[in-house]
Amino acid sequence: MDKRTTRLFFIDAIRAWAILMMLQGHFIDGLLDPLYRDSSNTVFNVWKYFRGITAPVFFTVSGFIFTYLLIRVPERGWQNPRVKKGIKRGLQLLFIGYLLRLNLWGLFKGEIYSSFYLVDVLHCIGFSILGIIAYYLLTAKSKNWLFSFLLLSTTLLLFIFEPIYKTLEYNGLPTWIANYLTKTNGSVFTIIPWFGYTTMGAFLSLVFTRFKEHQNLYTVAIPTFALVGFTLMWYSSDFFALLNEITGLQIFADVVSNNYLFIRLGDVFVVFSIFMLFRKFLTNKTGLRLGQSTLSIYVIHFIILYGSFTGLGLYRFFHHSLNPWMAIIGAITFMVVCSYLALGYENKKVWIKEQLHQIVLLIKVQAERLLIIGFNLLRTLLFRLVQFLGLQRS
């Protein structure tokens, strides 16, 4: 197998597609007038369905690419350099997730708004990465199959028991912790069940790593992924209904009543199969760079659309006010602008980081000078106060 195939460029292509779908999805959902949200309109229903695919694909791909890189190196356990990089990455995503929800005007008033504690995509992916690392470290000295078993089992358990834990109340927990488990307070995503998609992505990466050198990898993988995907989409509800009849367990009937997790997982498998099928045509450098710049795109889109830090975003001025044509044209423009700014940032990222480093050093030097001046001034004032009180002779 050649180097281009081994590098799995189709994964970056999926990431690029998913981030662009997220951009247009957030734009249209946030700015389209509710008057045009017609469930009887075929175009709107198709858009809504495909918008629902975006997040499962993004979480799955995130788990895939992280684990694929994690297990490529020969070192195991803590000796694996990807472990420390992964921990740093997970914490970085958590930090950025909270930073994007920070409002500077609130800080100036000495107040942190409740929206700061809400959980979003970056929080969940950050914790998911840390979770995958924990599984990896726990099984580092065990048989290779145990890591795979834990990942796959986590997906199945989280998806099957979702009807139970989604009804639980977390009143006894601090709000910022409860927001990772329930959407009651306004969180967009929660770590459960979405961790299940990242663990499935991690599991699939193990499969690809196991067979990546096999000459018939894609010949087998493409139809297999398509078959699994369509089976989950069309027959998973029937399967759980049958389990309910055989076992009498109510949990399986509850899954059938709202079987979105397994159906969306089927969508993910179908998306994977399509991108694998057309992998030879998905080598455009700009497209692949978009797939490698998803964090930058996400941050930029959050600032422009939702007004991070200032609250002055498109969402504030055009919330649910656009007609369909304005929303479509605006979404396309939004995707182009965010992509252009992100790629521009990636091109100059090293220079920007150097400039920021210089600014931090300058601030540090000036702060040290001010502290020294302040300390000397305070010492002089104290000395004169002591003299004034007659505690020490001139």
LINVEN-V216525 format. One record per pair of residues at least 12 apart in sequence whose C-alpha atoms are under 7 Angstrom apart, sorted by sequence separation. I is the first residue (numbers start at 1). J is the second residue. If there is no record, write none. Layout:
i = (I	I)
j = (J	J)
//
This chain:
i = (70	135	240	241	240	101	102	101	241	166	240	98	237	237	97	25	97	236	94	93	94	21	93	232	233	162	232	22	94	21	93	233	158	159	232	233	91	158	18	90	230	90	229	301	158	228	229	300	18	90	18	90	229	155	228	229	297	154	155	297	15	86	87	226	155	225	226	154	155	225	297	15	296	152	226	151	152	225	151	293	83	151	152	222	151	222	148	222	117	77	119	118	119	77	76	59	124	120	124	128	118	119	120	121	118	119	120	119	128	119	163	163	160	159	63	67	62	63	60	64	68	59	60	63	64	67	68	59	63	60	61	64	56	60	64	68	103	104	105	6	102	103	104	101	102	103	56	100	103	56	100	53	57	1	56	1	53	14	10	10	10	13	16	10	16	9	13	16	13	16	19	12	15	13	12	12	31	30	34	31	33	31	32	33	30	31	32	33	30	31	32	33	31	32	32	32	31	28	28	27	24	24	23	20)
j = (82	147	252	253	253	115	116	116	256	182	256	116	256	259	122	51	123	262	122	122	123	51	123	262	263	193	263	54	126	54	126	266	192	193	266	267	126	193	54	126	266	127	266	338	196	266	267	338	57	129	58	130	269	196	269	270	338	196	197	339	58	129	130	269	199	269	270	199	200	270	342	61	342	199	273	199	200	273	200	342	133	202	203	273	203	276	203	277	176	137	179	179	180	140	140	125	190	187	191	195	186	187	188	189	187	188	189	189	198	190	254	255	255	261	198	202	198	199	197	201	205	197	198	201	202	205	206	198	202	200	201	204	197	201	205	209	308	309	310	212	308	309	310	308	309	310	264	308	311	265	309	264	268	213	268	215	267	275	275	276	279	282	287	282	288	283	287	290	288	291	294	288	291	291	291	292	315	315	320	318	320	319	320	321	319	320	321	322	320	321	322	323	322	323	324	327	327	327	331	331	331	335	335	335)
//
